[in-house]
Amino acid sequence: MSKTEMVKAVWGSDPRFSDGINYRFIRTEGRAFPARRCLIPASEFRMGTGSHRYRVTLDSGNFFYLAAIWDPPLADWPLSYRILTIDAGPDVSPYQSRHGVIVERRDVMHWLDGTLPDETLFAPPPKHSLFVEPLRAQAALPL
């Protein structure tokens, strides 16, 4: 069994290896993630369309995690991570087409040690499990 620890990391890939683009997300479709799994603790995530911004939380009010993959430090680029995404579930799809893979607390170790199939963990949350609310001062708020 490997050691689990909380560390600081930078969100996004090293742009030197991707035509100057810092990728912060990875699509899950057609990919396997056997190693370097990590979790990002969250109580909400934000999304936007045009000048509209929204806050998304679990309907239960509980915190959750976003599934991610970490990359080791290389040269002058620090330890970093990219969040995995899936097609948006029914609560988010009216606003955008994708969102991060939500891992509920009961499934933390299943994601980290791969004891559940990825397809199970990558299933979109059921309808009415996420609460989407508009944010005030729309365009001024970062995502």
MIGUPA-864313 format. One record per residue (C-alpha): residue number from 1; residue in three letters; x, y, z. Coordinates in steps of 0.2 Angstrom, whole numbers, padded with zeros to 4 digits. Layout:
nr=NUM	rest=ala	x=X	y=Y	z=Z
...
//
This chain:
nr=1	rest=met	x=0000	y=0000	z=0000
nr=2	rest=ser	x=0007	y=0017	z=-0004
nr=3	rest=lys	x=0007	y=0032	z=0007
nr=4	rest=thr	x=-0007	y=0045	z=0006
nr=5	rest=glu	x=-0002	y=0063	z=0010
nr=6	rest=met	x=-0009	y=0081	z=0007
nr=7	rest=val	x=0003	y=0092	z=-0003
nr=8	rest=lys	x=0003	y=0108	z=-0012
nr=9	rest=ala	x=0003	y=0108	z=-0031
nr=10	rest=val	x=0001	y=0119	z=-0046
nr=11	rest=trp	x=-0015	y=0117	z=-0057
nr=12	rest=gly	x=-0010	y=0114	z=-0075
nr=13	rest=ser	x=0002	y=0106	z=-0086
nr=14	rest=asp	x=0020	y=0112	z=-0090
nr=15	rest=pro	x=0016	y=0123	z=-0106
nr=16	rest=arg	x=0034	y=0119	z=-0113
nr=17	rest=phe	x=0027	y=0102	z=-0118
nr=18	rest=ser	x=0011	y=0107	z=-0126
nr=19	rest=asp	x=0014	y=0122	z=-0138
nr=20	rest=gly	x=0014	y=0135	z=-0124
nr=21	rest=ile	x=-0003	y=0129	z=-0117
nr=22	rest=asn	x=-0006	y=0126	z=-0099
nr=23	rest=tyr	x=-0019	y=0112	z=-0099
nr=24	rest=arg	x=-0029	y=0111	z=-0083
nr=25	rest=phe	x=-0041	y=0097	z=-0088
nr=26	rest=ile	x=-0040	y=0080	z=-0095
nr=27	rest=arg	x=-0055	y=0071	z=-0104
nr=28	rest=thr	x=-0058	y=0054	z=-0097
nr=29	rest=glu	x=-0065	y=0046	z=-0113
nr=30	rest=gly	x=-0055	y=0032	z=-0120
nr=31	rest=arg	x=-0041	y=0034	z=-0107
nr=32	rest=ala	x=-0035	y=0023	z=-0093
nr=33	rest=phe	x=-0027	y=0031	z=-0077
nr=34	rest=pro	x=-0018	y=0017	z=-0068
nr=35	rest=ala	x=-0005	y=0028	z=-0059
nr=36	rest=arg	x=-0002	y=0046	z=-0052
nr=37	rest=arg	x=-0020	y=0047	z=-0046
nr=38	rest=cys	x=-0024	y=0061	z=-0034
nr=39	rest=leu	x=-0039	y=0071	z=-0027
nr=40	rest=ile	x=-0043	y=0089	z=-0025
nr=41	rest=pro	x=-0054	y=0093	z=-0010
nr=42	rest=ala	x=-0068	y=0105	z=-0014
nr=43	rest=ser	x=-0084	y=0112	z=-0007
nr=44	rest=glu	x=-0090	y=0119	z=-0024
nr=45	rest=phe	x=-0084	y=0122	z=-0042
nr=46	rest=arg	x=-0088	y=0137	z=-0053
nr=47	rest=met	x=-0092	y=0137	z=-0071
nr=48	rest=gly	x=-0098	y=0150	z=-0084
nr=49	rest=thr	x=-0106	y=0153	z=-0100
nr=50	rest=gly	x=-0102	y=0170	z=-0108
nr=51	rest=ser	x=-0104	y=0183	z=-0095
nr=52	rest=his	x=-0114	y=0172	z=-0083
nr=53	rest=arg	x=-0106	y=0163	z=-0068
nr=54	rest=tyr	x=-0112	y=0149	z=-0058
nr=55	rest=arg	x=-0107	y=0140	z=-0042
nr=56	rest=val	x=-0110	y=0121	z=-0041
nr=57	rest=thr	x=-0111	y=0112	z=-0024
nr=58	rest=leu	x=-0118	y=0095	z=-0019
nr=59	rest=asp	x=-0136	y=0096	z=-0015
nr=60	rest=ser	x=-0132	y=0088	z=0002
nr=61	rest=gly	x=-0120	y=0102	z=0006
nr=62	rest=asn	x=-0106	y=0090	z=0009
nr=63	rest=phe	x=-0089	y=0093	z=0003
nr=64	rest=phe	x=-0082	y=0082	z=-0011
nr=65	rest=tyr	x=-0066	y=0079	z=-0021
nr=66	rest=leu	x=-0062	y=0081	z=-0040
nr=67	rest=ala	x=-0052	y=0067	z=-0047
nr=68	rest=ala	x=-0036	y=0072	z=-0054
nr=69	rest=ile	x=-0019	y=0066	z=-0061
nr=70	rest=trp	x=-0003	y=0073	z=-0054
nr=71	rest=asp	x=0013	y=0076	z=-0064
nr=72	rest=pro	x=0031	y=0076	z=-0055
nr=73	rest=pro	x=0041	y=0092	z=-0055
nr=74	rest=leu	x=0052	y=0094	z=-0070
nr=75	rest=ala	x=0066	y=0106	z=-0072
nr=76	rest=asp	x=0059	y=0123	z=-0065
nr=77	rest=trp	x=0040	y=0117	z=-0067
nr=78	rest=pro	x=0033	y=0111	z=-0049
nr=79	rest=leu	x=0023	y=0097	z=-0044
nr=80	rest=ser	x=0006	y=0099	z=-0054
nr=81	rest=tyr	x=-0011	y=0091	z=-0057
nr=82	rest=arg	x=-0024	y=0091	z=-0070
nr=83	rest=ile	x=-0043	y=0088	z=-0066
nr=84	rest=leu	x=-0052	y=0074	z=-0075
nr=85	rest=thr	x=-0068	y=0079	z=-0084
nr=86	rest=ile	x=-0084	y=0069	z=-0090
nr=87	rest=asp	x=-0099	y=0074	z=-0100
nr=88	rest=ala	x=-0110	y=0085	z=-0090
nr=89	rest=gly	x=-0123	y=0077	z=-0079
nr=90	rest=pro	x=-0141	y=0082	z=-0080
nr=91	rest=asp	x=-0139	y=0097	z=-0067
nr=92	rest=val	x=-0125	y=0105	z=-0076
nr=93	rest=ser	x=-0128	y=0101	z=-0094
nr=94	rest=pro	x=-0140	y=0116	z=-0096
nr=95	rest=tyr	x=-0125	y=0127	z=-0093
nr=96	rest=gln	x=-0110	y=0118	z=-0100
nr=97	rest=ser	x=-0105	y=0102	z=-0109
nr=98	rest=arg	x=-0092	y=0095	z=-0096
nr=99	rest=his	x=-0087	y=0096	z=-0078
nr=100	rest=gly	x=-0074	y=0088	z=-0067
nr=101	rest=val	x=-0076	y=0070	z=-0061
nr=102	rest=ile	x=-0084	y=0071	z=-0043
nr=103	rest=val	x=-0078	y=0059	z=-0031
nr=104	rest=glu	x=-0089	y=0058	z=-0015
nr=105	rest=arg	x=-0080	y=0055	z=0002
nr=106	rest=arg	x=-0086	y=0036	z=0002
nr=107	rest=asp	x=-0076	y=0033	z=-0014
nr=108	rest=val	x=-0060	y=0042	z=-0010
nr=109	rest=met	x=-0049	y=0026	z=-0008
nr=110	rest=his	x=-0058	y=0018	z=-0023
nr=111	rest=trp	x=-0051	y=0031	z=-0034
nr=112	rest=leu	x=-0034	y=0032	z=-0026
nr=113	rest=asp	x=-0031	y=0013	z=-0026
nr=114	rest=gly	x=-0042	y=0009	z=-0042
nr=115	rest=thr	x=-0053	y=-0004	z=-0033
nr=116	rest=leu	x=-0069	y=0002	z=-0043
nr=117	rest=pro	x=-0069	y=0002	z=-0062
nr=118	rest=asp	x=-0066	y=0020	z=-0069
nr=119	rest=glu	x=-0082	y=0019	z=-0078
nr=120	rest=thr	x=-0091	y=0018	z=-0061
nr=121	rest=leu	x=-0082	y=0032	z=-0054
nr=122	rest=phe	x=-0084	y=0042	z=-0070
nr=123	rest=ala	x=-0103	y=0041	z=-0071
nr=124	rest=pro	x=-0111	y=0058	z=-0070
nr=125	rest=pro	x=-0120	y=0062	z=-0054
nr=126	rest=pro	x=-0139	y=0058	z=-0054
nr=127	rest=lys	x=-0151	y=0072	z=-0057
nr=128	rest=his	x=-0154	y=0083	z=-0042
nr=129	rest=ser	x=-0138	y=0079	z=-0033
nr=130	rest=leu	x=-0130	y=0095	z=-0038
nr=131	rest=phe	x=-0136	y=0113	z=-0034
nr=132	rest=val	x=-0132	y=0126	z=-0047
nr=133	rest=glu	x=-0134	y=0144	z=-0042
nr=134	rest=pro	x=-0130	y=0160	z=-0051
nr=135	rest=leu	x=-0116	y=0171	z=-0044
nr=136	rest=arg	x=-0118	y=0190	z=-0041
nr=137	rest=ala	x=-0108	y=0203	z=-0051
nr=138	rest=gln	x=-0107	y=0190	z=-0065
nr=139	rest=ala	x=-0093	y=0194	z=-0076
nr=140	rest=ala	x=-0082	y=0201	z=-0062
nr=141	rest=leu	x=-0081	y=0184	z=-0054
nr=142	rest=pro	x=-0067	y=0172	z=-0059
nr=143	rest=leu	x=-0071	y=0154	z=-0063
//
